[in-house]
Amino acid sequence: METLLLIRDIVSAILMAIGVIFVLAGAIGVVRLPDFYTRLHAAGVTDTLGAELIILALILQAGFTLLAAKLALVGFILFLTSPTATHAVANAAHRAGLNPLLSRHQPPHPRESSDGEGKS
């Protein structure tokens, strides 16, 4: 029985650590990325996955209790609302006329290449 509890604690700690790494990566992405849309993508994707992993670790620690059911419900609601909210914010920014920064990241047009492959 002690071995199972130890395995549960180890798996829970690993899930918690991976979740924290994802949340920290999202926070660093919000600070480091160049424009609104890439920052929103970093925050939306990584924070959802990180929070879900943390909640899963907490569910493992809670065992088969009412608390685990409540945590599962919170995780399910977060799984539905976080991507929806991210999409709604991105859509509102697009409708408001906020354009992404593309000038530094666009590849050259094929007609502008110097090797002559794009010419007919």
Residue pairs with C-beta under 8 A, 6 or more apart in sequence:
8 60
8 61
9 61
11 57
11 60
12 57
12 58
12 60
12 61
13 57
15 53
15 54
15 56
15 57
15 60
16 53
16 54
16 57
16 58
18 50
18 53
19 49
19 50
19 51
19 52
19 53
19 54
19 56
19 57
20 50
20 54
21 50
22 46
22 47
22 49
22 50
22 53
23 46
23 47
23 50
23 51
23 54
25 42
25 46
25 50
26 42
26 43
26 45
26 46
26 47
26 50
27 43
29 38
29 39
29 41
29 42
29 43
29 46
30 39
30 42
30 43
33 39
33 42
34 101
34 104
35 100
35 101
36 93
36 98
36 100
37 90
37 93
37 100
38 100
40 86
40 89
40 90
40 93
41 86
43 86
44 82
44 83
44 85
44 86
47 82
48 78
48 79
48 82
48 83
51 75
51 78
51 82
52 75
52 78
52 79
55 71
55 72
55 74
55 75
55 78
56 75
58 71
59 68
59 71
59 72
59 75
62 68
62 71
110 117
110 118
111 118
111 119
